[in-house]
Amino acid sequence: MRWYVVRRVVWAVVATYLILSLTWGLLAITPNPAAEQMQFQAAASGGSAAAAEEAFEARRGLDRSPWVRYREYMHNMVTLNWGWSQSRSQPVTTAIANALPYTAIYSVPTTIISIVLGLSIGLYSATHQYTKTDYAATFFAFFGYAIPNFWFGIILLLVFGVQLGWFPVVFDSDIPFFSLGMARQLVLPVVVLVTGTIAGVMRYSRAEALEYVEAEFVKTARSKGADGYRVLTRHILRPAAVPLMTILVGDILGIFLAASYLVEVVFGIPGLGQLSYKAIIAQDTSLVLGTTLIFTFVSVIGNLVQDVAYTVLDPRIDYGDR
Amino acid sequence: MASGNDRRGTLGTAERRGRRGRRDVLKLLGATGVAGFAGCSGNGSDTTNTEGTDRSVGGRYVSASSVDAQSLNWLTIADATSGSFVTATLDGIWAIKPNREIFPLWGDYSTDDGRVYEIELRDNLEWGAGYGRMTAEDWVYMIKNVFQAQPNWSGYPNAGDWFRVNPESGQREPVPVERTGELTFEIRLFEVDPSLPFKPMLWRQQCIPKGILEKYVPNQDTKGLKQDEELNTLAYTGNLGPYTYESWERSARYTVTRNDDYYLQDVEGIPERFAEAPYFEGETTRIISEESTRLGALESGEVDSAGIPPDKATRFENLSNVTVNVTPQPYLRLIVYNMRANGWKPFRSKAVRRALAFAVNKETVVENVLRGYADVAQTMQPRWSDWYDDSRVEAFGVGDRYGPEPTRSRLESALSDTEYAYDGETLVDGSGEQVTLSIYYDSGQPTEGTVAEYIAQEFGENAGIDVQPEAVSSSTFQNNYVQTSAPEGADPEWTAGVFNGGPRDVATSAEPWDMSINLQFNTYPFTPASSKGFFEKRGGINFYGYYPEANISELYERASATTDEERRRELFGEAFGVISEEQPFGFLALPSSITGYASDVRGYDEEFNTGWDSQTWYFA
């Protein structure tokens, strides 16, 4: 397994390099709306569009050859000098360091709650199939799937923030991280994300668990006198957890890569999702690549954890001869 | 000048108080580095409420902004939000009052002939971070070594303002600037320009201590200048602005605190309300990208001001804790006709354009689409502008100058010697097919989509032309429709840049198009001659291929060069009359700027460009 992990890590480095190069290349060939806007403004007020473009390029360092820019960027990536964010006027590392805690503070509780609640309800549903509780859980799961996070977030804000005044409408980054005030303003974002992610975990865990509920070895365990809890955790959850790992890792990445942006925009949380999206819009090359690296890193680690978890959970899986 | 009060359009009924944000005013002249504090603009008139005795220092003013700033280093930025953040802590030479009067801030100007301007700075201006007193040396050093540096190593976006064509050499040269005393310097223009004080090169122009610039000028160190700690944290602003930088948490909030040493407190001869300015203990701009959240924050009282879209304005007008202010802004919503080879050729005819001007009911656009928060547009100036001469402007699309009969009869006559003709109520081409035209609008602007749909409907019903609305992103529109060039191998007689690549029969955009409403054009109500490029065959912005029949640019030039205010007004009035007569565009409307304020915010008034004294706003 060790050799397998080493090879996976090496491949991850190559993949990271390819992703960074591709992202850089795409940004380099994409016209910049800000530059176009500046040119139009300059020409509209009697100035020179060409001079405005030159000034823009000089300011952004775009007047150097693409090869020089690419080489410098890759060198900076390797030396952990991630450059200067043009759109935020601060080092890229500072921008990421400032944003990460805000993403973590809602995504960690979201992940924990989603997994714990999702698994629990899913397993309960599997062992209590076609009961009213199972139907209720199924309804909840489909509701969570169906409702768009973005819209749901706005509705919650309008009802519980504006109308009822139970929660603040605007996220206040001034409030200490580990305080009741912070917890209060994170309730709505966490609820929105949990409804979106819990459904997946719940439905998959229910489906996977159902495969084993009537399995021979489960019946055997029961006949040997194992109690319900032991049967559930040792004989049903363990084999079911192997395919579930894929879902769990996918969900966590989903929170980081997609849901984070939607929730951060609606609730005004200055986290990684907003940082990355705004960097793309502003064509802030250094920052786009810096945040891309973070996402790539999270994906790579996530997949690694997933593969390692397979081998731990299911001894039948052997990577030695791959 | 008329103030432009009650900007719910001339058709509106509700009396409203008006306001102009500094950011918007800034866009008015195309300047981006010297804007006002986001969402915080004050009134300009000495009305009873602004001179009342209840004005006292207290409270923190919180505004909502949809976008964050890019930098606080104003030399390197071009976006309005960044400019507005800086202006909270750094004034500028002077402001312009709503009645087009100069209000001296750091200094004042004098001129005898409108060509040589002497700028005199106040004697109580102090830099922060140990840079001492602000002197003329700081200004001259900055202008010569940064603004007028060749190449433009700093990337200062408005450097072009400091160069003009020298009639003697025929070349574009740096405008001569010399220090004439410790606190005075002189700008010697090549030609008379009485509008100079209203142009962004001086209006609200800010400065940087020579001590900071000296570190980067000798080696033209662009990177060093961009990343300078003192510039990026506004450490040098001293007593030069109403507030002092406190913190900037990107994507979340920008905070400034009251500057107790604000220089305007010690200046004589200015209105009394400046004596203790500013009146807020501090100001915070919250960055809230999502519109619903922003409006929710305004409604719940978590912010004191936020912009409101037209379709939500009525709801906020009914809230007791919010006051809605509707004020004019200078951008025109208009139909641009493509007169180039890849557009509909008949647009080249003035008679056709005039006929089509009868097809769209502008009052409906204003009342129904823009919900009354706009004025009808007839020429390249708003009606309230100092330069708008009602007797010269020809109105279209209103009253009896609108409808199917006047449109069709005029269009038929205008197209009489072409292949186009009416087949019943349908305009058909030589092969008997109905004329079908495209109209492009910004895919990110739902209101624009509605306007496009309405225009399509009106053209269909009144002109018998089938119009197909097409949505494109602003970036795509700029690239594929606005940028024009001659095909490879062709050698155009002339070219005027990326937005006018040459004669209309040779240079075209990459994609064909007939009409568009994607771009709104600035009318420049303070310096109307700035729109000259829109009306010249070889103008820098003529992507639509308009060849004027009248010499509009000459009228502009004559008006710009005269020092006689009355004569200037006459000439501009004539120019805008000619423009309305030629109908280079389908003028539609001038949408208003709508802002909601917490009901206890005082100080703003009903004027256009009232953001010049926002430091005197207060909480009741």
Interface residues (C-beta under 8 A of the other chain):
Chain A: P31 P33 A34 E36 Q37 M38 Q39 F40 Q41 A42 A43 A44 S45 G46 G47 S48 A49 A50 A51 A52 E53 E54 A55 F56 A58 R59 R60 G61 W84 Q86 S87 R88 S89 Q90 A95 N98 A99 I154 L157 L158 G161 V162 G165 P168 V169 V170 F171 S173 D174 V265 V266 F267 G268 P270 Q274 L275 K278 A282
Chain B: L29 G30 T32 A64 D68 Q70 S71 L72 N73 T76 A78 D79 P151 N152 W153 S154 G155 Y156 P157 A159 G160 D161 T222 K223 K226 Q227 N232 E249 R250 S251 A252 R253 R286 I287 I288 S289 E290 S292 T293 G296 A297 E299 S300 E302 V303 S474 S475 Q478 N479 V482 G497 V498 F499 L519 F521 N522 Y524 S530 S531 K532 G533 F534 G540 I541
